[in-house]
Amino acid sequence: MDHDALFKELLRTFFAEFMQLFFPDVADQLDFTEIIFLDKELFSDLADGIQREPDLIAQLRTKDGRPEIVLVHTEVQGQRRSTFGARMFEYFALLRWRFKLPVFPIVVYLSPGAGGLVTEQYVERLFDRDVNVFSFSAVGLPDLQSDDYLSNTNVLGPALSALMKASHLGRVAQKYQSLLALARSGLDPARLALLSNVVESYMQLNEQDQTQFAELIAATGGEEVKEMISVYEQRGIEKGFEQGIEQGIEQGIEQGIEQGIARGKRDTLLRQMNFKFGRVPDEVRSQVERITNADVLDALTDRIMTANTLDEMRLPEE
């Protein structure tokens, strides 16, 4: 899974919600009506010739106009590295030098160890003195409590809870509550698809959990959750139960999930292609419908993050 691509797309789409969820005091001072995401290759012309590509740089105004523009620099890290603080400082210095504007630096960690919502520091010492102390904000998602975000009215809360510490409700109930919250958010299908992709990617259920999940839906009459469940998961469970009646529940669920996964991945891919490129031509839709390999569908779903045209998707002919 391309974590960077997924989260870059997530933050671009839900940047205001991200700031409001984790930095409400800062968000209260920002005007989100006009956000400009700056080119990641801003620093390719530096004298040292080194290409530097920050994950996401958002330019937006403050509500009072002072300072006129704030640059919010966000980095997504799958692993915590000892050299990362120095890199954050270099990005900060480059942005400050280039734009002569205040910079609010943020890092989002996808691996544990940060401690949740914290402020980190990079310190340079010389002659037994601190000659440079640089601070930046960190959001360590795996160290946050999912129960604190499952019922949050901010749609990112339930979605990102999939990356947080397991709920006291258990993994199955946690996923159910996450999808239920998204179903009731009132968002358009395209943005819901992006959020549900996060839940599905980071809260994958094993066969036993799938069975419990289906039983929970049946017991609660969870029509809203059924609508939110990715098509591959829902159809896999339903097909599994149907075949389980005739062939044995265990075998039926396994086969149903396998068939449902490919179907769901195709539908998800088509939704994302429609969202990014506009209505997909019938011949392209037919190409996607013929794909049955789940790994190929995963690769195409990752590729859509960087593709600018349908041709760049490089769909298989057969």
C-alpha positions in Angstrom: 0.0 0.0 0.0 1.3 3.5 -0.9 0.7 5.2 2.5 2.2 8.5 1.3 -0.1 8.7 -1.8 -3.2 7.8 0.2 -2.6 10.3 2.9 -1.6 13.0 0.6 -4.9 12.7 -1.2 -6.7 12.5 2.1 -5.1 15.6 3.5 -5.7 17.5 0.3 -9.3 16.6 0.3 -9.9 17.1 4.0 -7.3 19.6 5.0 -9.6 21.9 6.9 -11.0 18.9 8.8 -7.5 17.7 9.6 -6.6 21.0 11.1 -9.9 21.3 13.0 -9.5 17.8 14.4 -6.0 18.0 15.7 -5.2 21.7 15.9 -8.5 23.5 16.6 -6.8 26.6 18.1 -4.8 27.1 14.9 -7.8 26.2 12.7 -9.9 28.9 14.3 -7.4 31.5 13.0 -7.3 30.2 9.4 -9.5 31.0 6.4 -10.1 27.7 4.6 -12.2 29.2 1.8 -9.2 29.5 -0.4 -6.4 26.9 -0.1 -3.5 26.6 -2.5 -1.4 23.5 -2.5 2.1 24.4 -3.6 4.1 22.4 -6.1 6.2 19.8 -4.2 9.2 20.5 -6.5 9.6 24.1 -5.3 13.1 23.4 -4.3 14.5 21.6 -7.3 16.6 24.7 -8.3 18.7 25.0 -5.2 22.5 25.5 -5.6 23.4 22.1 -4.1 21.3 20.3 -6.8 19.5 18.1 -4.3 15.8 17.5 -5.0 13.7 18.0 -1.9 10.0 17.1 -2.0 7.9 17.8 1.0 4.7 15.7 1.2 2.2 18.6 1.3 2.4 22.4 1.5 -0.8 24.3 2.0 -0.9 28.1 1.6 -3.8 29.9 3.1 -4.7 33.2 4.8 -5.4 34.0 8.4 -8.8 35.4 9.3 -7.3 38.7 10.5 -4.8 39.0 7.7 -1.8 39.1 10.1 0.3 37.4 9.0 -1.2 37.6 5.5 -0.4 34.0 4.6 0.5 30.9 6.6 2.3 28.0 5.1 1.3 24.7 6.7 3.9 22.1 5.9 2.7 18.5 6.5 4.9 15.4 6.3 3.6 11.8 6.4 6.0 9.3 7.9 5.5 5.5 8.0 8.6 5.0 10.2 10.3 7.2 12.8 13.9 7.9 11.8 16.5 9.7 13.9 17.4 12.0 11.1 13.8 13.2 10.6 14.1 16.2 12.9 17.0 17.6 10.8 15.0 17.1 7.6 12.0 18.9 9.0 14.2 21.8 10.0 15.7 21.9 6.5 12.2 22.1 4.9 11.2 24.8 7.4 14.3 26.8 6.6 13.8 26.4 2.8 10.1 27.5 3.0 10.9 30.4 5.2 13.8 31.5 2.9 11.7 31.1 -0.2 8.5 32.8 0.9 9.6 35.0 3.8 6.4 33.9 5.6 5.6 32.1 8.8 5.6 28.3 8.5 3.6 25.9 10.7 5.3 22.5 10.4 3.4 19.2 11.1 4.4 15.6 10.8 1.9 12.8 10.7 3.3 9.4 12.0 1.8 6.2 10.8 4.1 4.1 13.1 3.9 4.1 17.0 6.3 5.8 19.3 5.5 9.5 18.9 3.1 9.6 21.9 0.0 11.0 20.2 -0.4 14.7 19.8 3.0 16.1 20.8 5.5 18.8 20.1 8.9 17.5 18.9 12.2 19.4 18.8 15.4 19.3 16.7 18.3 20.7 18.6 21.8 21.6 17.3 24.5 22.0 19.8 27.9 23.6 19.4 30.6 24.3 22.1 28.2 22.8 24.7 25.5 25.3 23.8 22.1 25.0 22.0 22.7 27.1 18.9 19.4 26.1 17.2 16.2 24.7 18.8 13.5 24.0 16.2 10.0 22.8 17.3 7.3 21.1 15.1 4.0 19.5 15.8 3.5 15.8 15.5 0.4 13.6 15.2 1.2 10.1 16.1 -1.9 8.3 15.0 -1.1 4.8 16.3 -0.6 6.3 19.8 -4.0 8.0 20.0 -7.1 6.3 21.5 -9.6 5.4 18.9 -12.5 5.7 21.4 -11.8 9.4 21.6 -12.4 9.8 17.9 -15.0 7.2 16.9 -18.0 9.4 17.6 -16.4 12.7 16.6 -18.6 14.9 14.4 -15.5 15.7 12.3 -15.6 13.0 9.6 -11.8 12.4 9.8 -12.1 11.2 13.4 -14.0 8.0 12.7 -12.0 7.4 9.5 -8.5 7.9 11.1 -9.5 5.9 14.2 -8.7 2.9 12.0 -5.0 3.7 12.6 -5.3 4.3 16.3 -5.3 2.0 19.3 -8.0 -0.6 19.3 -11.3 0.4 20.8 -12.4 -1.2 24.1 -15.4 -2.3 22.0 -13.3 -4.7 20.0 -12.0 -4.6 16.4 -15.3 -5.7 14.8 -17.5 -3.2 16.7 -14.9 -0.4 16.1 -15.1 -0.9 12.4 -18.9 -1.0 12.5 -19.0 2.3 14.5 -16.5 3.9 12.1 -18.5 3.1 9.0 -21.8 4.1 10.8 -20.4 7.5 11.5 -19.3 8.0 7.9 -22.7 6.8 6.7 -24.4 9.5 8.7 -21.9 12.3 7.7 -23.9 13.4 4.7 -20.8 13.6 2.5 -20.9 13.1 -1.3 -20.1 9.6 -2.6 -16.6 10.5 -3.9 -15.4 11.8 -0.5 -17.0 9.0 1.3 -15.2 6.5 -0.9 -11.9 8.1 0.1 -12.6 7.9 3.8 -14.0 4.4 3.6 -10.8 3.4 1.7 -8.8 4.5 4.8 -11.0 2.3 7.0 -10.8 -0.7 4.7 -7.1 -0.3 4.3 -6.2 -0.2 8.0 -9.0 -2.3 9.5 -9.0 -5.4 7.4 -10.8 -8.3 9.1 -9.8 -11.9 9.1 -12.3 -14.6 8.3 -13.5 -15.0 11.8 -14.0 -11.3 12.2 -15.8 -11.1 8.9 -18.4 -13.6 10.3 -18.8 -11.6 13.5 -19.1 -8.5 11.4 -21.9 -9.9 9.3 -23.7 -11.2 12.5 -23.4 -7.7 14.0 -25.0 -6.1 11.0 -27.8 -8.7 11.0 -28.4 -8.2 14.7 -28.6 -4.4 14.5 -30.3 -4.1 11.2 -27.4 -2.0 10.1 -28.7 -0.8 6.7 -26.6 2.4 6.9 -23.5 0.4 7.5 -24.3 -1.9 4.6 -24.4 1.1 2.4 -21.0 2.2 3.6 -19.2 -1.1 3.5 -17.0 -1.4 0.5 -18.8 -3.4 -2.1 -16.1 -6.1 -2.1 -16.5 -6.8 1.6 -20.3 -6.7 1.7 -20.8 -8.9 -1.3 -18.1 -11.3 -0.1 -20.0 -11.8 3.2 -23.4 -12.2 1.6 -22.0 -14.7 -1.0 -20.2 -16.6 1.8 -23.4 -17.0 3.8 -25.3 -18.2 0.7 -22.8 -20.8 -0.2 -22.3 -21.7 3.4 -25.9 -23.0 3.6 -25.1 -25.6 0.9 -21.3 -26.3 1.3 -20.5 -25.4 4.9 -20.2 -21.9 6.4 -16.5 -21.9 6.6 -15.9 -22.8 2.9 -18.7 -20.6 1.7 -17.5 -17.5 3.5 -13.9 -18.0 2.2 -15.1 -18.4 -1.4 -17.6 -15.5 -1.1 -15.0 -13.1 0.3 -12.6 -14.0 -2.5 -15.1 -13.3 -5.2 -16.5 -10.3 -3.4 -13.0 -8.7 -3.0 -12.4 -8.5 -6.8 -15.9 -7.1 -7.4 -15.6 -4.5 -4.7 -12.1 -3.4 -5.8 -13.4 -2.9 -9.3 -16.3 -0.8 -8.1 -14.0 1.3 -5.9 -11.5 1.8 -8.7 -14.3 2.9 -11.0 -15.7 5.4 -8.4 -12.3 6.9 -7.9 -11.7 7.2 -11.7 -15.0 8.9 -12.2 -14.1 11.3 -9.4 -10.7 12.2 -10.8 -11.2 12.0 -14.6 -14.9 12.6 -15.0 -17.4 10.1 -16.4 -15.4 7.0 -17.5 -16.1 6.0 -21.1 -18.0 2.7 -21.6 -15.0 1.0 -23.2 -12.8 1.9 -20.3 -15.4 0.7 -17.8 -15.5 -2.6 -19.7 -11.7 -2.9 -19.4 -11.9 -2.5 -15.6 -14.8 -5.0 -15.4 -12.7 -7.7 -17.0 -10.0 -7.5 -14.4 -10.3 -10.3 -11.8 -6.8 -10.2 -10.2 -7.0 -8.4 -6.9 -3.3 -7.5 -6.9 -3.7 -5.8 -10.3 -6.7 -3.9 -9.0 -4.7 -2.8 -6.0 -1.9 -1.5 -8.2 -4.4 0.5 -10.3 -6.0 2.0 -7.2 -2.6 3.1 -6.1 -1.7 4.4 -9.5 -4.7 6.7 -9.7 -3.1 8.9 -7.0 -0.4 10.0 -9.4 -2.0 9.5 -12.8 -3.1 12.7 -14.6 -5.0 11.1 -17.4 -6.8 7.8 -18.2 -3.9 6.8 -20.5 -1.5 7.1 -17.6 -3.6 4.5 -15.7 -2.2 1.9 -18.2 -5.1 -0.5 -17.9 -4.5 -4.0 -19.1 -6.0 -4.8 -22.4 -7.1 -8.3 -21.4 
